[in-house]
């Protein structure tokens, strides 16, 4: 039972980190009108992501608010002005 709880905890922690990636890509897609499928990302560490696509690139800082993994906010830190 203890092993099951440890595994479950680790999987939830992993989801917290992974949840930022689609959020950063989705935010980039919305900011620049670029389909998510045409974007790529690089994890820079500590909630920072470099996202590029459609001949544009930007960096985002993502953080999880509250207790739910789904409450993730990404803020554009650098990149071209949005249209």
Residue, then its C-alpha position, 0 to 999 in steps of 0.5 A: x500500500x505504501x508503494x502504491x501511494x509513493x507511485x501515485x504521488x510521483x505521477x501527480x508531481x510529474x503531471x504538474x511539470x508536464x501540464x505547463x508544456x501544453x499551456x505554454x504552447x497553447x498560450x503561444x498559439x493564441x498570442x501569435x495565431x500559430x496552430x499548436x501543431x506547428x509549435x515546438x518547445x524547450x524546457x529551460x528549467x524552473x517553469x520557464x519555456x522557450x516556444x517557437x513556431x510560424x517564424x516566431x519565438x517567445x519565452x514563457x514563465x508558467x506557474x501552477x496556482x492553487x491545489x489543482x494541476x489544471x490551474x496553470x498560468x503562463x506569462x510571456x516574458x519575451x518575444x515579438x509584439x502580438x498582432 
